[in-house]
Amino acid sequence: MNRYTSLTQKYLLGQKKRSILTIVGIILSVTLLTAIGTIGLSFRDKVVRQTVLEYGGYHVSFNGLPGEAISRVVNNASVESAGIISREGYSVISKTSEKEKKENPFAAPYRYLNLKGYDTDAMDKLQVQLDSGRLPKNSHEVILSTWSLDRFVTKPKLGDSITLSLGERTVASTGEIKPINGLGDFGWDLDEGFRPQKEREFTVVGFMKTGSNASWSSNFIFPAITYEDNVKIDADKNYFIYVKMKSMNQIQAKAEAIISSLKLDQVDQGSAVALDKEIQYKNIRVEYNNELLKLYGKSTYEGVNHSLLYAFAAIIIIIMGCTSAVIYNTFHISVLERTSQFGMLRCIGATPSQIRKLVLKEATILSLIAIPIGLLTGTVFMKLLFYNISFLALGFLNDMQMVISLPILIIAGVLGLLTVYLSAIGPARLAAKVSPLEAIHSSGRTKVEDISSVRKSKLLGKLLGIEGQFASRNIRRNKKRFRITAFSIVVSMILFIVFSGLAGLLGQPSESGIDYSYSVMYEGPSKRIDDSVYSDIVKLDAVEQAYRFYSNQMMAIYPKEKVNPKYYEISPGMYPVAIGEEYRTSNNFIESFGNNGLDALKSKLTAGTVNIEKMNKENGVIINQKLRVVTDDGKQIVTDQTQFKVGDHIKVRSMDSENQEYKTVTVTGIVDQGLLSSNYNESAILEFITTPEVVEKVTGNDTYSRIFILAKTDVSNKPITDYLKSLPQKDAGYSYTDKVEQLAQAKNDATTAKIFIYGFIGVIVLIAFLNILNTVSTNLILRTKEFAVLKAIGMTQHNIGKMILLEGVIYGLYAAVYGSILGAVLSYGIHHLFKGAVDVGWVIPWSSIVLACAGAMATTLVATAWPMYRLNQTSIVEAFRKET
């Protein structure tokens, strides 16, 4: 009897089409597992590298440590490596002229270089980025910020020697040394002096970029870096030390233990107050690089760590469940197809155990063929995806490196094999239970069906004719076959709905908020940009659009019921003044981007309309009340801070005049994002966007001190930059920012992310499509004899075709209902698990549901094409002779 298992190979070779379909199902499942593992690992590798580039490669920093404590930190048992930075002093590179002070009353008295001495580890951990040249290799070499070059009396070049008079910044009125604020030492006072101490000569060996996350972006304080090996530590100096721990587990406890072991005087421990979770001591600051730590699930926010872990575990379970369903359906249909064969084996002495072994052996052979191919196709597919992204040279992911991990391939292979065996157990048991006598007389089922027991549907008969009635009865008379086929469609819909929602959820935090090329600001006494400047800008050929920006802080009165309870629970301090049933708040701004800005804002409306004439007449405003909040436990929450609707009235008055009476503005529209932002507000302000006329009527102020410029992408921006550079020379109150590179990067990032996300969804759609195609077509092919009987008793090919199409429609409708419900429930579940890290309001994914339903229906109908063609080409006699 053991020889009967050799029938497995004969069947697989004899039924090549069926074997290939089964192998394809397994390949697709293993490909999906391999692709997901590779994507996850490669994406994390890229994000880690990007995060290290922006935030540094350290885990925790100790800023302001006295020299005597450095060796004890470096030699601590929990520390793997440490980068040390010494403060070398400030150097004045230019003095602010009286003309500039007059034109810009807030200008600092001096422009400084802030010189620091980095050792090799510090340069590596803080990822000093060069624009040109090289890093310093000794204490006589220096690199300067590109932003500082124009502020020197003589602009330095690579290789030039410069002499710096280093000293300390002081409080001019008292002579006291200014306290240390941090690595960037941002900020200045008008009451500021400088005390020179020594002169040092340096060779300029490089110019460095200013990081987007750095505090070096001041117009008056610029970084400069020299090399110091910091082997000899000066006990009288304070140092910055950036530490990489041997293990990221319990990193906060380890950092606090290090501080405690130093036994420093005047240590006053505070609490975590920001996303980088900083602990403030007197004169000492401890910061955790949570942007990096959370990528390893080791941030100082346990809630965020657990939320991400549970959410991704749930995603993997859904993927495994769905891939198991694909393979299960393939095996189940294969067993149904050979019910009579198993019956004959039972008749000649095969035991149920031997039948089970036969099916499981089939699963083993198919797995040994399909799993290596699946691992290969998954790897090749990812390689092609990464190659195409790199070829397109799109922003954030353009240098994403594919990480081929042996553990990932092993895990995918083992999970695939486990999935195959788990999927084959059910069909193997079904095959073992086949009754020898019944199996010989049945076709594709284990029990003879009694068609007379199925109730006729008069409604379907009237609506769809005899074909619709037959289709309904065919489905109901074999519920097991119907459930298998419908379940296959449901699983495909669940995959699409869940992953579409997941793509939207994970895509939100990565969106950039930059949507303008240049910004011109004026900080002179009048606080007003001359209209001629705006006119000159809009005339430049390289300018696509320019918006005059009016902004005034307002006092406002809100009814208490208009404050979102969820936001109030997070930030009750935002509403400190209660007046009866109302709150008085000052964190409101009435803004205008000009009438052309309102036209551009129309596409962002979530409610209401833009009618400039009506807004001018009614003091109409468009409210942006949605914001992103980071709580004390590190969770990101996106919510509305107020609940105003179109038609509501709000009392406001200008903050510049306490005696001004409150005026009423009317809400005419709602937006979730500002005109020049693709992200939510991160500051707790309420924006009232309106026309310049309404701004003047409400505030009595018609001045604007900023212009936003959108540059054309197909022409040179040099005319714009030349003009903007000329403005500060005419009036020192003018300054400008250049966001062209960041805007291009942001757009590329968004495009690349969409390619990446929708490319992945495309894989899901392909697998879902082939799954439905395989299941539905096989189900119909198994019933070839049945259709032959119908043709024999008088049904035409047209009648049978219509009946099959109607069966497909019924399958699709049934699956659409259950798939939509289960997909929406699982989508909500994933969102709920992510709430500990990112709390974004969940809405029913109608668009995904509609697409999934339409796709399932279309695929089901497409799946009937080949069986119908096959039936049309097969004569009744041939159909009866075939063993399906």
LOROVO-409105 format. One record per residue (C-alpha): residue in three letters; x, y, z. Coordinates in steps of 0.1 Angstrom, whole numbers, padded with zeros to 4 digits, always signed. Example, Ala and Ser with C-alpha at 12.3 -4.5 7.8 and 13.67 -1.06 7.14 Angstrom:
<pts>
ala+0123-0045+0078ser+0137-0011+0071
</pts>
This chain:
<pts>
met+0000+0000+0000asn+0030+0023+0005arg+0034+0023-0033tyr+0001+0042-0036thr+0019+0074-0024ser+0038+0072-0057leu+0005+0082-0073thr+0012+0117-0061gln+0040+0123-0086lys+0019+0107-0114tyr-0011+0129-0106leu+0011+0161-0105leu+0026+0152-0138gly-0007+0141-0153gln-0025+0172-0142lys+0001+0198-0151lys-0023+0227-0153arg-0038+0220-0119ser-0003+0215-0104ile+0010+0247-0120leu-0020+0266-0106thr-0013+0252-0071ile+0024+0260-0074val+0015+0296-0085gly-0007+0300-0055ile+0021+0290-0031ile+0047+0311-0050leu+0025+0341-0047ser+0021+0336-0010val+0058+0331-0004thr+0065+0361-0027leu+0043+0382-0005leu+0059+0371+0027thr+0094+0376+0012ala+0085+0410-0002ile+0070+0423+0030gly+0100+0411+0051thr+0124+0427+0026ile+0105+0459+0023gly+0102+0462+0061leu+0139+0456+0067ser+0151+0477+0038phe+0127+0506+0047arg+0139+0505+0083asp+0175+0505+0072lys+0168+0536+0050val+0149+0553+0078val+0176+0546+0103arg+0202+0561+0080gln+0181+0591+0073thr+0174+0596+0110val+0211+0593+0118leu+0218+0619+0091glu+0192+0643+0105tyr+0193+0636+0143gly+0226+0619+0148gly+0237+0583+0155tyr+0239+0586+0193his+0214+0573+0218val+0217+0598+0246ser+0235+0631+0251phe+0248+0649+0282asn+0252+0686+0275gly+0271+0709+0298leu+0291+0683+0317pro+0322+0695+0336gly+0355+0682+0324glu+0360+0661+0356ala+0329+0640+0347ile+0339+0631+0311ser+0361+0601+0318arg+0335+0586+0341val+0309+0587+0314val+0331+0574+0286asn+0343+0545+0308asn+0309+0536+0321ala+0302+0498+0317ser+0270+0505+0297val+0286+0529+0272glu+0299+0515+0239ser+0313+0547+0224ala+0311+0584+0230gly+0317+0615+0209ile+0331+0646+0228ile+0326+0682+0218ser+0344+0711+0235arg+0334+0747+0235glu+0363+0767+0219gly+0346+0801+0220tyr+0329+0827+0199ser+0344+0850+0173val+0329+0881+0160ile+0330+0881+0121ser+0311+0914+0117lys+0295+0941+0137thr+0259+0952+0130ser+0258+0986+0115glu+0237+1015+0129lys+0218+1016+0097glu+0209+0979+0100lys+0199+0983+0137lys+0177+1012+0127glu+0161+0992+0099asn+0159+0960+0120pro+0154+0969+0157phe+0158+0932+0167ala+0191+0927+0151ala+0219+0913+0173pro+0248+0936+0179tyr+0272+0912+0163arg+0274+0882+0140tyr+0293+0854+0155leu+0311+0822+0147asn+0304+0796+0174leu+0335+0774+0173lys+0334+0738+0187gly+0360+0712+0188tyr+0348+0678+0176asp+0366+0645+0180thr+0363+0618+0154asp+0334+0600+0172ala+0315+0633+0175met+0318+0640+0138asp+0305+0605+0130lys+0277+0605+0156leu+0264+0640+0146gln+0269+0633+0109val+0286+0666+0099gln+0276+0671+0063leu+0299+0689+0039asp+0289+0711+0010ser+0325+0711-0003gly+0360+0703+0010arg+0368+0679+0038leu+0365+0675+0075pro+0392+0690+0097lys+0420+0666+0108asn+0438+0688+0134ser+0432+0717+0156his+0446+0742+0130glu+0419+0734+0105val+0383+0746+0105ile+0351+0741+0085leu+0326+0770+0082ser+0288+0772+0075thr+0280+0782+0039trp+0255+0806+0054ser+0282+0825+0072leu+0305+0833+0042asp+0288+0865+0030arg+0291+0879+0065phe+0329+0880+0066val+0346+0912+0056thr+0365+0891+0030lys+0347+0860+0019pro+0369+0830+0028lys+0377+0803+0002leu+0389+0767+0005gly+0426+0768+0016asp+0425+0803+0030ser+0440+0811+0064ile+0418+0831+0088thr+0426+0845+0122leu+0398+0843+0147ser+0397+0863+0179leu+0379+0839+0203gly+0362+0849+0234glu+0329+0850+0254arg+0295+0865+0249thr+0285+0887+0279val+0256+0907+0292ala+0267+0942+0282ser+0251+0960+0312thr+0265+0937+0339gly+0296+0921+0323glu+0283+0886+0332ile+0291+0857+0309lys+0260+0845+0291pro+0248+0810+0302ile+0252+0780+0279asn+0219+0772+0260gly+0229+0742+0241leu+0250+0729+0212gly+0237+0755+0188asp+0235+0783+0213phe+0205+0799+0195gly+0192+0833+0205trp+0207+0867+0214asp+0199+0898+0234leu+0201+0934+0224asp+0220+0940+0257glu+0249+0919+0245gly+0287+0924+0246phe+0318+0904+0236arg+0349+0898+0256pro+0379+0886+0234gln+0404+0862+0251lys+0428+0847+0225glu+0435+0846+0188arg+0439+0814+0168glu+0448+0809+0131phe+0430+0783+0111thr+0431+0769+0075val+0396+0767+0059val+0393+0731+0047gly+0356+0727+0041phe+0322+0743+0041met+0293+0725+0057lys+0256+0723+0050thr+0231+0736+0076gly+0209+0707+0087ser+0172+0711+0084asn+0169+0700+0120ala+0197+0721+0135ser+0194+0752+0155trp+0222+0768+0134ser+0198+0785+0111ser+0201+0819+0129asn+0211+0849+0109phe+0235+0860+0136ile+0251+0829+0150phe+0269+0805+0127pro+0286+0772+0135ala+0323+0765+0129ile+0340+0732+0136thr+0376+0723+0143tyr+0392+0691+0153glu+0401+0683+0189asp+0410+0648+0200asn+0399+0657+0235val+0424+0633+0250lys+0434+0659+0275ile+0402+0671+0292asp+0402+0705+0308ala+0385+0703+0342asp+0375+0740+0340lys+0356+0736+0307asn+0321+0722+0300tyr+0316+0696+0273phe+0289+0680+0252ile+0291+0642+0251tyr+0271+0621+0227val+0268+0585+0238lys+0260+0552+0220met+0250+0525+0245lys+0259+0489+0243ser+0223+0480+0246met+0192+0502+0240asn+0172+0483+0266gln+0162+0505+0296ile+0181+0534+0282gln+0165+0560+0304ala+0173+0541+0335lys+0209+0537+0324ala+0213+0574+0316glu+0199+0584+0350ala+0223+0559+0366ile+0252+0575+0348ile+0242+0610+0361ser+0237+0596+0396ser+0271+0580+0395leu+0288+0614+0387lys+0275+0628+0421leu+0275+0663+0407asp+0266+0693+0428gln+0234+0713+0420val+0217+0685+0401asp+0179+0691+0399gln+0161+0664+0380gly+0130+0675+0361ser+0105+0655+0340ala+0102+0645+0303val+0087+0674+0284ala+0093+0669+0247leu+0094+0643+0220asp+0132+0641+0223lys+0124+0635+0260glu+0148+0658+0277ile+0156+0657+0314gln+0167+0691+0326tyr+0192+0694+0354lys+0207+0727+0367asn+0234+0734+0341ile+0232+0699+0326arg+0208+0686+0300val+0202+0650+0292glu+0185+0643+0258tyr+0174+0610+0243asn+0175+0605+0205asn+0140+0591+0204glu+0137+0596+0167leu+0163+0569+0163leu+0154+0548+0194lys+0118+0544+0184leu+0128+0527+0151tyr+0142+0499+0172gly+0112+0499+0196lys+0134+0512+0224ser+0122+0548+0228thr+0117+0562+0262tyr+0079+0560+0255glu+0068+0525+0264gly+0033+0532+0250val+0047+0540+0216asn+0069+0509+0216his+0041+0486+0225ser+0017+0501+0201leu+0040+0497+0171leu+0049+0461+0182tyr+0013+0450+0185ala+0002+0468+0153phe+0029+0452+0131ala+0023+0418+0148ala-0014+0421+0138ile-0004+0430+0102ile+0018+0399+0100ile-0011+0377+0114ile-0035+0391+0088ile-0010+0385+0060met-0004+0349+0072gly-0041+0343+0076cys-0048+0356+0041thr-0020+0337+0024ser-0031+0306+0043ala-0065+0310+0029val-0051+0313-0007ile-0032+0280-0003tyr-0060+0264+0016asn-0085+0271-0012thr-0060+0258-0038phe-0056+0225-0020his-0093+0222-0011ile-0104+0226-0047ser-0077+0202-0058val-0091+0176-0034leu-0127+0182-0045glu-0116+0177-0081arg-0103+0142-0072thr-0130+0130-0049ser-0138+0101-0072gln-0101+0092-0074phe-0098+0090-0036gly-0130+0069-0035met-0115+0044-0059leu-0084+0042-0038arg-0105+0036-0008cys-0123+0008-0027ile-0091-0011-0034gly-0078-0009+0002ala-0063+0026+0009thr-0068+0036+0045pro-0078+0072+0056ser-0042+0076+0070gln-0027+0067+0037ile-0050+0091+0018arg-0039+0119+0043lys-0003+0110+0037leu-0009+0112-0001val-0023+0147+0001leu+0004+0159+0025lys+0031+0144+0003glu+0016+0164-0026ala+0019+0195-0004thr+0055+0187+0004ile+0065+0182-0033leu+0047+0214-0043ser+0063+0233-0015leu+0098+0221-0024ile+0092+0234-0059ala+0073+0266-0051ile+0089+0280-0020pro+0124+0285-0035ile+0108+0301-0065gly+0087+0323-0042leu+0118+0334-0023leu+0136+0341-0056thr+0106+0360-0072gly+0101+0380-0040thr+0137+0390-0039val+0138+0398-0077phe+0106+0418-0075met+0120+0439-0046lys+0152+0444-0065leu+0133+0457-0095leu+0112+0480-0074phe+0143+0495-0057tyr+0161+0497-0090asn+0132+0517-0106ile+0130+0540-0076ser+0167+0546-0078phe+0164+0551-0115leu+0137+0578-0110ala+0160+0595-0085leu+0131+0605-0063gly+0140+0621-0030phe+0138+0603+0003leu+0139+0567-0011asn+0162+0573-0040asp+0192+0558-0022met+0171+0531-0005gln+0193+0500-0004met+0178+0466-0007val+0187+0445+0024ile+0188+0408+0015ser+0186+0392+0049leu+0192+0354+0053pro+0170+0354+0084ile+0142+0371+0065leu+0145+0345+0037ile+0145+0316+0062ile+0116+0330+0081ala+0096+0336+0049gly+0104+0300+0037val+0095+0285+0071leu+0063+0305+0073gly+0054+0295+0037leu+0060+0258+0045leu+0041+0261+0077thr+0013+0278+0059val+0012+0251+0032tyr+0010+0223+0058leu-0016+0241+0079ser-0036+0247+0047ala-0033+0211+0035ile-0044+0195+0068gly-0081+0204+0062pro-0082+0191+0026ala-0062+0160+0037arg-0088+0152+0063leu-0116+0158+0038ala-0100+0134+0014ala-0096+0108+0041lys-0133+0110+0049val-0144+0102+0014ser-0170+0074+0013pro-0159+0049-0014leu-0193+0042-0028glu-0205+0078-0027ala-0173+0091-0042ile-0175+0069-0072his-0209+0084-0081ser-0202+0120-0071ser-0183+0147-0090gly-0165+0173-0070arg-0183+0167-0037thr-0184+0142-0008lys-0222+0141-0007val-0248+0136-0034glu-0268+0168-0035asp-0306+0167-0034ile-0316+0195-0058ser-0353+0191-0049ser-0345+0203-0014val-0334+0237-0026arg-0362+0262-0026lys-0369+0281-0058ser-0367+0318-0058lys-0397+0333-0075leu-0383+0368-0073leu-0351+0358-0091gly-0371+0339-0116lys-0391+0370-0124leu-0361+0394-0124leu-0334+0372-0140gly-0354+0344-0157ile-0347+0307-0155glu-0309+0313-0157gly-0310+0334-0125gln-0331+0308-0108phe-0307+0280-0118ala-0277+0302-0107ser-0293+0307-0072arg-0301+0270-0068asn-0266+0260-0080ile-0250+0282-0053arg-0274+0270-0025arg-0273+0233-0032asn-0236+0231-0025lys-0230+0255+0004lys-0194+0242+0010arg-0183+0249-0025phe-0200+0283-0024arg-0184+0292+0009ile-0149+0283-0004thr-0153+0304-0035ala-0169+0333-0017phe-0143+0331+0011ser-0115+0334-0015ile-0131+0367-0028val-0136+0380+0008val-0100+0374+0017ser-0088+0393-0014met-0111+0422-0004ile-0098+0422+0031leu-0062+0424+0019phe-0069+0454-0003ile-0090+0473+0023val-0067+0468+0052phe-0035+0476+0033ser-0050+0507+0016gly-0060+0520+0050leu-0026+0511+0064ala-0008+0530+0036gly-0029+0561+0043leu-0021+0559+0080leu+0016+0554+0077gly+0018+0579+0049gln+0005+0608+0069pro+0033+0614+0094ser+0059+0614+0065glu+0042+0642+0046ser+0062+0674+0043gly+0047+0707+0053ile+0067+0728+0028asp+0047+0742-0001tyr+0066+0773-0011ser+0099+0781-0028tyr+0109+0814-0012ser+0098+0836+0016val+0105+0874+0019met+0102+0889+0054tyr+0105+0925+0066glu+0113+0933+0103gly+0119+0970+0100pro+0101+0997+0121ser+0071+0999+0098lys+0066+0961+0097arg+0053+0967+0062ile+0066+0954+0029asp+0064+0981+0002asp+0039+0972-0025ser+0065+0979-0051val+0084+0948-0038tyr+0054+0926-0044ser+0049+0942-0079asp+0086+0935-0088ile+0084+0899-0076val+0052+0890-0096lys+0068+0905-0128leu+0098+0880-0126asp+0095+0853-0153ala+0106+0826-0129val+0077+0834-0104glu+0047+0812-0108gln+0027+0827-0080ala+0032+0851-0051tyr+0011+0856-0020arg+0010+0886+0003phe+0007+0873+0038tyr-0012+0893+0064ser-0012+0879+0100asn-0026+0894+0132gln-0030+0878+0166met-0066+0879+0179met-0084+0875+0211ala-0115+0853+0206ile-0146+0842+0226tyr-0156+0805+0221pro-0188+0789+0234lys-0177+0760+0256glu-0196+0735+0234lys-0174+0744+0204val-0142+0732+0221asn-0134+0696+0212pro-0136+0676+0245lys-0108+0653+0233tyr-0084+0683+0228tyr-0095+0700+0260glu-0086+0668+0279ile-0051+0669+0263ser-0045+0706+0267pro-0068+0722+0293gly-0043+0750+0297met-0051+0764+0263tyr-0084+0776+0277pro-0075+0792+0311val-0101+0820+0311ala-0137+0809+0314ile-0165+0836+0312gly-0198+0819+0320glu-0204+0794+0292glu-0176+0807+0271tyr-0138+0807+0269arg-0116+0837+0261thr-0085+0827+0242ser-0056+0846+0227asn-0040+0818+0205asn-0058+0828+0173phe-0046+0844+0141ile-0065+0861+0114glu-0046+0857+0081ser-0049+0864+0045phe-0028+0852+0015gly-0046+0877-0007asn-0076+0870-0030asn-0054+0848-0052gly-0046+0827-0021leu-0083+0821-0015asp-0087+0809-0050ala-0059+0784-0045leu-0074+0773-0011lys-0106+0761-0028ser-0092+0727-0034lys-0085+0722+0003leu-0120+0729+0016thr-0137+0702+0035ala-0168+0722+0041gly-0183+0755+0028thr-0173+0776-0001val-0150+0805-0011asn-0170+0835-0021ile-0148+0866-0018glu-0178+0890-0022lys-0198+0873+0004met-0168+0871+0028asn-0161+0908+0025lys-0198+0915+0032glu-0202+0891+0062asn-0167+0892+0076gly-0164+0856+0064val-0135+0834+0075ile-0122+0800+0066ile-0112+0781+0097asn-0082+0757+0100gln-0089+0740+0133lys-0072+0706+0129leu-0037+0700+0144arg-0012+0673+0153val-0004+0671+0190val+0025+0652+0206thr+0015+0642+0241asp+0039+0638+0271asp+0040+0600+0265gly+0052+0605+0229lys+0019+0597+0212gln+0010+0617+0181ile-0027+0627+0179val-0044+0644+0150thr-0077+0661+0161asp-0098+0692+0158gln-0092+0716+0186thr-0126+0732+0181gln-0158+0721+0165phe-0170+0751+0145lys-0193+0746+0116val-0201+0766+0085gly-0225+0794+0096asp-0211+0798+0131his-0203+0832+0145ile-0172+0840+0165lys-0164+0872+0185val-0128+0885+0179arg-0107+0916+0185ser-0071+0925+0178met-0045+0918+0204asp-0028+0951+0195ser-0057+0972+0210glu-0072+0963+0244asn-0098+0990+0240gln-0111+0977+0207glu-0146+0963+0207tyr-0152+0926+0198lys-0163+0921+0162thr-0181+0892+0147val-0167+0869+0120thr-0188+0843+0102val-0174+0808+0094thr-0179+0803+0056gly-0155+0773+0052ile-0134+0747+0069val-0100+0733+0059asp-0077+0708+0076gln-0045+0723+0062gly-0033+0758+0054leu-0027+0771+0019leu+0011+0765+0019ser+0011+0733+0039ser+0006+0696+0031asn+0006+0688+0068tyr-0014+0696+0099asn-0007+0724+0122glu+0017+0714+0150ser+0013+0746+0170ala-0019+0751+0189ile-0032+0780+0170leu-0066+0785+0153glu-0063+0801+0119phe-0090+0824+0105ile-0081+0827+0067thr-0099+0855+0049thr-0096+0884+0025pro-0073+0915+0030glu-0104+0936+0032val-0118+0916+0062val-0084+0917+0079glu-0084+0955+0077lys-0120+0958+0089val-0115+0935+0119thr-0080+0946+0130gly-0077+0981+0115asn-0044+0971+0100asp-0037+0967+0063thr+0000+0959+0065tyr+0017+0927+0054ser+0053+0918+0064arg+0058+0886+0044ile+0055+0874+0008phe+0055+0837-0001ile+0068+0828-0036leu+0062+0797-0057ala+0088+0794-0084lys+0084+0778-0118thr+0102+0744-0121asp+0111+0746-0158val+0131+0779-0158ser+0161+0792-0138asn+0154+0807-0104lys+0184+0830-0106pro+0163+0862-0113ile+0144+0855-0081thr+0175+0849-0060asp+0193+0879-0075tyr+0164+0901-0066leu+0160+0887-0031lys+0197+0892-0024ser+0195+0928-0034leu+0167+0936-0009pro+0188+0935+0024gln+0214+0957+0007lys+0187+0984+0002asp+0171+0979+0036ala+0185+0956+0063gly+0150+0950+0076tyr+0145+0925+0047ser+0155+0889+0048tyr+0146+0859+0029thr+0146+0821+0031asp+0153+0797+0002lys+0131+0765+0004val+0136+0755-0033glu+0158+0725-0025gln+0136+0714+0004leu+0104+0719-0017ala+0118+0697-0045gln+0129+0672-0019ala+0095+0672-0003lys+0077+0667-0036asn+0101+0639-0046asp+0096+0623-0012ala+0058+0624-0016thr+0060+0610-0052thr+0084+0582-0041ala+0063+0573-0011lys+0033+0570-0034ile+0052+0548-0059phe+0064+0527-0030ile+0030+0524-0013tyr+0009+0519-0044gly+0035+0495-0058phe+0031+0474-0027ile-0007+0477-0030gly-0003+0466-0066val+0013+0434-0054ile-0016+0428-0030val-0041+0435-0059leu-0023+0411-0082ile-0023+0383-0056ala-0060+0390-0048phe-0068+0390-0086leu-0051+0357-0092asn-0066+0342-0061ile-0101+0350-0072leu-0093+0340-0108asn-0079+0306-0097thr-0108+0298-0072val-0137+0308-0094ser-0124+0293-0127thr-0115+0260-0110asn-0149+0259-0093leu-0166+0262-0127ile-0142+0237-0145leu-0150+0211-0118arg-0187+0213-0129thr-0181+0205-0166lys-0203+0174-0165glu-0230+0193-0147phe-0231+0219-0175ala-0230+0191-0201val-0261+0177-0185leu-0279+0211-0187lys-0269+0213-0224ala-0282+0178-0230ile-0316+0186-0216gly-0320+0216-0238met-0302+0246-0224thr-0283+0267-0250gln-0248+0279-0247his-0262+0314-0242asn-0284+0302-0213ile-0255+0285-0196gly-0233+0315-0201lys-0258+0338-0186met-0263+0314-0157ile-0226+0313-0150leu-0223+0351-0152leu-0252+0355-0128glu-0235+0330-0104gly-0204+0353-0106val-0225+0383-0098ile-0241+0365-0068tyr-0207+0354-0056gly-0194+0390-0059leu-0224+0406-0041tyr-0222+0381-0013ala-0184+0386-0009ala-0188+0423-0012val-0210+0425+0019tyr-0189+0403+0041gly-0155+0415+0027ser-0165+0451+0032ile-0176+0445+0068leu-0146+0424+0078gly-0122+0447+0059ala-0135+0478+0076val-0134+0461+0111leu-0098+0449+0106ser-0088+0483+0093tyr-0103+0499+0124gly-0085+0473+0145ile-0051+0482+0130his-0058+0519+0135his-0067+0512+0171leu-0034+0493+0177phe-0015+0522+0162lys-0032+0547+0185gly-0005+0544+0211ala+0019+0560+0186val-0002+0578+0160asp-0038+0587+0169val-0055+0597+0137gly-0093+0599+0135trp-0105+0567+0117val-0132+0570+0091ile-0149+0542+0072pro-0127+0536+0041trp-0155+0541+0016ser-0132+0546-0014ser-0113+0514-0007ile-0145+0495-0001val-0160+0507-0034leu-0128+0499-0053ala-0126+0464-0036cys-0162+0456-0044ala-0159+0468-0080gly-0126+0449-0084ala-0140+0417-0069met-0171+0418-0092ala-0150+0425-0123thr-0125+0398-0114thr-0152+0373-0107leu-0167+0380-0141val-0133+0378-0158ala-0127+0345-0141thr-0157+0330-0159ala-0143+0337-0194trp-0119+0307-0197pro-0144+0281-0183met-0171+0294-0206tyr-0148+0292-0236arg-0137+0257-0226leu-0174+0246-0223asn-0182+0261-0256gln-0154+0241-0273thr-0163+0208-0255ser-0190+0186-0269ile-0216+0170-0246val-0201+0135-0253glu-0166+0146-0245ala-0177+0163-0213phe-0193+0130-0200arg-0162+0110-0208lys-0139+0134-0189glu-0130+0130-0153thr-0133+0169-0151
</pts>
